[in-house]
Amino acid sequence: MKAERPLKVVFFKTDSGNEPVREWLKELSKDDCKVIGTDILTVQYAWPIGKPLVDNLADGIWEVRSRLDNRIARTLLAMVNQEIVLLHGFIKKQQKTPADELELAKKRKKQYLQNL
């Protein structure tokens, strides 16, 4: 069965009801949010998509690679039942995705799947 386009995007919610990616986006400038939003929209319409926009990190965690004016943002997501689940977002400060950022996304994915 082919997925409907665009794919639905959902924000991961913590047990207390917080949406970490939404909160992270609110801290960024409007221009930065627009770039990240456009990249996520591209993923919604073009999934599956690969580099340079999207890369597979591990264990079903994918990163959307957004180029901002003077820095790089990463939005970590998982595909669950033909939905894009936004798990974690951060500004990248080094070449390799930090292990703690990836571990947090894995933990949130596991929590999301348990709550289905």
C-alpha positions in Angstrom: 0.0 0.0 0.0 1.5 3.3 -1.1 1.6 6.1 1.6 -0.6 9.1 1.1 1.3 12.4 0.3 2.2 14.4 2.2 3.1 12.1 5.0 1.7 13.1 8.4 4.2 14.7 10.8 3.7 14.3 14.5 5.8 15.7 17.4 7.0 13.3 20.0 5.4 14.1 23.4 7.0 13.4 26.8 4.9 11.8 29.5 4.3 15.3 30.9 3.0 16.6 27.6 6.0 18.6 26.4 6.9 18.5 22.7 10.7 18.9 22.7 11.1 19.6 18.9 8.3 22.1 18.9 9.9 23.9 21.9 13.3 23.8 20.2 11.8 25.4 17.0 10.2 28.2 19.0 13.7 29.1 20.3 15.0 29.6 16.8 14.6 32.6 14.5 11.8 32.7 12.0 14.2 32.4 9.2 15.8 29.3 10.8 12.4 27.8 11.4 11.4 28.4 7.8 14.5 26.5 6.5 13.9 23.6 8.8 10.2 23.5 8.0 10.8 23.5 4.3 13.2 20.6 4.7 10.7 18.6 6.7 8.0 19.4 4.1 10.3 18.1 1.4 10.7 14.8 3.4 6.9 14.7 3.7 6.4 14.7 0.0 9.6 12.9 -1.2 10.0 10.0 1.4 12.1 7.9 1.0 14.8 10.4 0.4 18.5 10.2 0.9 21.6 12.4 1.1 22.3 15.3 1.2 19.0 16.2 2.9 18.3 13.0 4.9 20.7 10.4 6.4 20.1 7.2 8.2 21.9 7.2 11.6 21.0 3.9 13.3 18.1 1.8 14.6 15.5 3.5 12.4 16.6 7.0 13.4 17.0 9.5 10.5 18.3 13.0 10.4 17.1 15.9 8.4 20.1 18.0 7.6 19.2 21.7 7.4 21.7 24.4 6.5 21.1 27.6 8.3 22.9 30.9 7.7 26.0 30.3 9.8 25.3 26.9 11.4 23.8 23.5 10.8 20.6 22.1 12.3 19.6 18.5 12.7 16.1 17.2 13.2 16.1 13.5 14.2 13.0 11.5 13.3 11.6 8.0 13.0 9.1 6.7 10.5 6.2 4.9 12.3 3.2 3.6 10.5 3.8 6.0 7.5 4.1 9.0 9.9 7.1 11.1 10.5 7.7 11.4 14.2 10.0 14.3 15.1 12.0 13.1 18.1 14.8 15.6 18.7 16.3 18.8 17.2 19.6 20.5 17.8 22.3 22.8 16.4 25.2 20.7 15.3 28.6 21.9 16.6 30.9 19.1 15.4 31.4 16.9 12.4 29.8 13.7 13.7 26.4 13.6 15.3 27.1 13.4 19.1 26.3 10.0 20.7 24.2 11.6 23.4 21.9 13.3 20.8 21.4 10.0 19.0 20.8 8.2 22.3 18.1 10.7 23.3 16.3 10.2 20.0 16.5 6.4 20.4 15.1 6.7 23.9 12.2 8.9 22.7 11.5 6.5 19.8 11.2 3.6 22.2 9.0 5.6 24.5 6.8 6.7 21.5 6.4 3.0 20.3 5.4 1.9 23.8 2.7 4.5 23.9 1.1 3.5 20.6 
